[in-house]
Amino acid sequence: MNPAITPSDTLAELGEFGLVARVTAGRSHPPGTLLGPGDDAAVVAAPDARVVACTDVLVEGVHFRLDWSTPEQAGRKAAAANLADIAAMGAVPTALLVGLACPVSTPVATLEGLADGLWAEARASGIGVVGGDVAASTALVISVTALGSLEGREPVTRGGARPGDLVALCGRIGWAAAGLAVLHRGFRSPVAVVGAHRVPEPPYAAGPAAALAGATAMIDVSDGLLADLGHVAEASGVLVDVRGAALEVPMRLREVASALGTDPLHWLLTGGEDHALVATFPPGSTLPSGWTVIGTVREGVPAVLVDGRPYAGPGGWDHFTRG
Amino acid sequence: MNPAITPSDTLAELGEFGLVARVTAGRSHPPGTLLGPGDDAAVVAAPDARVVACTDVLVEGVHFRLDWSTPEQAGRKAAAANLADIAAMGAVPTALLVGLACPVSTPVATLEGLADGLWAEARASGIGVVGGDVAASTALVISVTALGSLEGREPVTRGGARPGDLVALCGRIGWAAAGLAVLHRGFRSPVAVVGAHRVPEPPYAAGPAAALAGATAMIDVSDGLLADLGHVAEASGVLVDVRGAALEVPMRLREVASALGTDPLHWLLTGGEDHALVATFPPGSTLPSGWTVIGTVREGVPAVLVDGRPYAGPGGWDHFTRG
């Protein structure tokens, strides 16, 4: 590493090896990281002889904007999107890897911030960033891969919902969408909703807890509640009926929606990126702490209804039946 | 999936879900893929309770150009770069995941070609593409993550070379660099060298074979023979001396170099992207089939020499001592 490099210098000055040395130096890895960064590949423990794996891509200007979020917030968001997918299988995370493409003019401080954010979110889950790669590009793209362990359990897929099951939700919905709407109007507050867009707070522990409680299907809300329940409905071959009254609209979202002249329920039903978890449980289940029943599973042509009817809000139902 | 979509249509028409449906349909997975694409995450067997994992990022215009390579060739190259890293640990691959960022104007045919290439290289190694994500971007970026199994062996790192060890090579070096030089001059032949740039042919099986034969350190040649031996020298705290006469310059590379007025040895010593494997073995080892001794490990300040001297070719030594 060149000691003459300062945070205002760019990737061009630092070089790939210099960047890797800088963002990996001084990080401590948990015991599950059997071989960390610095070799051709990492080695991670997979205690039950299976590994859960997923990849999520975030693009600057699409999933985050560096004039709206700090690099650290963007890094945390990239990690969180993947860690929520691991939780949605009923698994616990074991490692992250990151593929970064960015302009050579990207300041070192930005790249260090991204790395710090990835590490902060990883550490909060007790894991490390075990490997990665960086390449020059005209766009800033963060591709994160998360690995996880099912701890001996069966994965909770999207395809196990059965007629009669309860539909339950854990975590916030609509907050990130409200935050994005606020930012699009040129405001930077209220901090609570803008912060939700910048760094989601998925209820990671609720995923394994739901699996232990017998969840039959589960997904994280990344495309919006109705869209993601639509994936469950399609994979399970069932109809999902959400009870509108079960979705309490938080006062803060009501206030923000009122100020912007829009309907807050729309954020709850169609807003993604909070990475709440939604799952189905056999009828009569005792739900784990933090889970709330929001509907029921019925026989029928796969679809998602709200109070027995297709949701007709703007950008609502039609968007989610494509594909 | 919309049946009205044609190959000349773009990602904008097809949509993310449509693309995923299209590139995953009809693929058959090996038994090690316990849960394939279509859920929040995949589940892959990790028989010895450890998983090897690495990520490599390829950018259009940097690592490949779609006017020089077909999308399928680019997909195979992206897979090969990662599979070679798995082999360099002495491991066998178990799965690929892909994070793709691309303009929404990208033709469906291009995306299908990329997927076909990833799948072709995966299938050749007996594995599948178990997951991924796609996002809109101004640049075409392919971030591939490969998973692998050590089959109960210890990983062969870069850090195990000891004074007295033999240095041995398996696979081609210099061919991809020659192909790139040809393409830069505006030619499309000879096919043998241009093809080497388009789709590397790493000697995957040689990695686990070297591990079984007692290799003390190993790396795949992605940055160039001297650069990658430099990583081994530094990680192991040793001096590596390459015997120039052991590096036979193939007649085809001599011919191409002569036509371009350059030195073919330079391609062999500094050209990356063929993903040959280079490893160190204890003195007196019987090398597995395909491996050739090209030098020795000595005590000394970490460095790579050619016939006892620093390589002084253009873009040679200095480039690799930075960082």
Interface residues (C-beta under 8 A of the other chain):
Chain A: M1 N2 G15 F17 G18 A21 L34 L35 G38 D39 D40 A41 A42 V43 V44 A45 A46 P47 D48 A49 R50 V51 V52 A53 C54 T55 D56 V57 L58 V59 V62 H63 D85 I86 A88 M89 A91 A95 L97 V98 G99 L100 A101 V130 G131 G132 D133 V134 A135 A136 S137 T138 A139 V141 S143 V144 T145 A146 L147 G148 L150 P155 T157 R158 G159 M218 I219 D220 A235 R322 G323
Chain B: M1 N2 G15 F17 G18 A21 L34 L35 G38 D39 D40 A41 A42 V43 V44 A45 A46 P47 D48 A49 R50 V51 V52 A53 C54 T55 D56 V57 L58 V59 V62 H63 D85 I86 A88 M89 A91 A95 L97 V98 G99 L100 A101 V130 G131 G132 D133 V134 A135 A136 S137 T138 A139 V141 S143 V144 T145 A146 L147 G148 L150 P155 T157 R158 G159 M218 I219 D220 A235 R322 G323
